[in-house]
Amino acid sequence: MELLVKPPNIERQGIRAFFTTKKVCKGIRPSRNLLSEEFDIPEDNIYLPVQEHTNKIHLLESGLGPVVADAVITARKNFLIGVLVADCVPVLLYDKVKEVIGAVHAGWRGTAGRILPDTIKMMHEKFSSSPEDISVAIGPSIKQCCYEVGEEVTKRLLDATGDGDYYIKKDGNCFVDIAFANKMQALDTGIPHENLWLSGECTFCNPDKYHSYRYSKENAGRQGGFIGMW
């Protein structure tokens, strides 16, 4: 099993961007020790927010204390920022001009709350980032093939995203692809198609490689999406 999945659109000198697999995250927390050894950085330089399925975005500046948020942006160097998932969508962002990074946890609630567009908006407000300079990598998550939801969830996603191929009805049941919904939302903010990368892997379909809450229920661990500048 590969240790990390590296998005090709953010691979460049001075940037570390990756999505972890079960090999790194065996429980509900990632192995900071493995990440620290892999990248030769102190464990204290790995920052994770306290995720509660909100649409809150944390601007990481000087303090490193725990903050309730489901997205983090920063211009600090020599830090890994990240989010944890187990079917939800991990998203990494990098502005190559302003040198700003972001990590977003987008479950269906975050997607309905447009947390990714709001993160891109905050990057613009705080750092004057332009969408055309931002690369967006959308990591492995549960796909439409395995993600059945109710009518209310579908309605909220439609209200936030508009019509699109991210949802279908099959035998009266609704199936959604929240990763694709986030891609649509990112494009709507002005992110160019060529700046986007979307993983095709479904976490539910690959239980040997990824943790999946829908597959393992309460026994599910977590994997993560991480990004840092050096």
N, C-alpha and C positions, 0 to 999 in steps of 0.2 A: 504494500500500500504506500502511495506517495505521501510524504509528510505534509506538503503544502501545495496549494493551487495558486499559481501566480498569474494575475491578469496581464495579458500582453500589452494592453494599452497604457499601463503605468510603469512598465519595466524601463528603468533608466538609471544612470549613475546618480547616487546620492539619495535614491528613493527605495524604500523597502515596503512592498505592498503584497499581501497574500491572504488567502483564506485557509484556515486549518482544517484538518480531518480528525478522525477519531484517534489517530496516532499521537496527536498533541493534546487533545482534550478528552481525557478518559472519563471525567465526571462532569459536574455542573460548572466547574471552573477550569480554565485552560491551565496547562502546566507551565507556569511562569518560569520554572527552572529550565524546561526544554527550550522555551523561546529565548530565555536569557543566554543559554549556551549556544543556540543556533546563530544568534546575531551578536553575541559578545557585548551585551549591554546589561546594566544592573536591573534586577527584578523591579526595583522601585521606579524605573523609567518606563514601565508598562502601565498605561492608564486606561481604566475601564469605568464608565459611569454606572450608576445604579439604575438598571433598566426596569421600567414599570409600564411598558406599552403606552407611553405618553407621546406627545408631539413636542416635548421640550428639547431644546438644543443648548448644549453647554459650550461656552467659549473658554477654552483652557488657556489661561495666562500664567500667573505665578503660583497660585494655589493648586495643591494636588489632592485635596480632601475629597471624599465621596460626595457626589452630587447626583440627585435624581434627574436623569435625562436619558433620551434614547438616540441622541446624536451628539457628536463632539467635533468641534473645529478648532484648529490651532495653527499658529505660525512658528511654534517652538520647534527647535531641532533637538536631535538626540533623544527623542521620545517615540515610543510606539503608542498610538491610540487605537482603541478597538471596541468592538461590540460582540456580544455572544448571541448565538441563535441555535435553534433546533427545529427547523422548518421555515421560520421567518426569514426575511431577506436581509443579508448583510450587504451594505453598499459602501464603497470606498471612493473618495474624491481627491483630486489633486489639481491645483492651479499652478501651472508651470511658470507663469509670469510673476504672480505675487508671492509664490512659494507658500501656499496655504494648503492644508490637508483636512480631510473630514472622514468620519466613520459614522454610519447610520444603521440603526436597527429598525426595519420596517416590517412589522406584522400587518395583519389586515387593518388593525386599528390605526397604526401609524400611517399606513398607506391611505386610508380614508381621511386621515387628518392632514395629508400632504406633507409629511415630515421631510421628504427629500427635497421638494421644491422650496420649502421654508429654509432648509439648510443652505441650499444654493443662494437663496435670497440673503441670508445672514452673511455668507461669505462676501457677497457684494457690498452689503451695508458696512461691515466691519473692516474689510480689506480692499474694497473696490475691485473685487474679482469680476471678470467678464465671463459669461457662459461659454463663449467660444474658446476660452483658454483653459477650461476645466475638463479633465478626463474623469469619467464615471465608470466604475467597475461594479457590476452587480453579480454577487457570488451565488453559490449553490443554495437552493431552497426547494421547498415542496412545489411541484408543478401542477398544472391544470389536470393532468391525468389522475392525480391522487388527492386533490383538495376540493372536497365537496363542502359547500357552505349554504346557509339559509338565505331566504329572500331578503331579509333585513340587511345582512352583510353585503349581499350583491348590490342592493340599492345604495348603500353608503359608498361603496366603491365606484359605482356608476356616477353618483353625484360628484365625487372627487376627481374622477379621471375622464368621464365621458364614455361614449360607446367605443368598443374595440374588440379585438380578438382575444383579449385576456380572459373573457368569460364565455361560457357556452351553457346551453341547457340540454340535458340528455335525459330522456324519459321523465321529464318534469323536475329533474334535479339540477342545481346550479353548481358548476365547477369553475374555479377561477385560478389564474396565474398571476399572483401579486408581484412577482418579479417583472413580468411584462408590463403590468400596470405602472410600476415604478419607472420602467424605461419610457413609457408614454409620457409620464409626468415630467421626466427629465428633459425629453425632447421639447415639451411644451414650454419649458423655461428658456429655451434657446441653445441648449447643449447640442452641438453638431452630431449627426449620425456617426461620423468617423471617430468621435471621441468616446463612444460608448462601447462597452464590452459586457455581454450577458452570458453567464454560464448556462449551459444546456443541461446540467446535471440536476436530477430530482433527488432530494434527500430521502424521501420515502422509498423510492425505487432502489436506493443504494445503501441499505442498512449496514453493510459490512464496512463501508467507507465513511458514512456520515451518521451523526445522531439525528433522530427524527422523533419528535414528540408524538406525532400521530401513529407512528409505528410502535414505539416502546412505551408510550404513556408516561407515567410518573417515573419510570426507570431511565428515561432518556437523559443523556448527558448533554453537553453543549460543545459546539465548535465556534470559531470566531473569524471575524475579518479584522485585519490589522494593517496600519500604514504608519510610516515614520519617515522623517527627513534627516539626512546626515551631511 
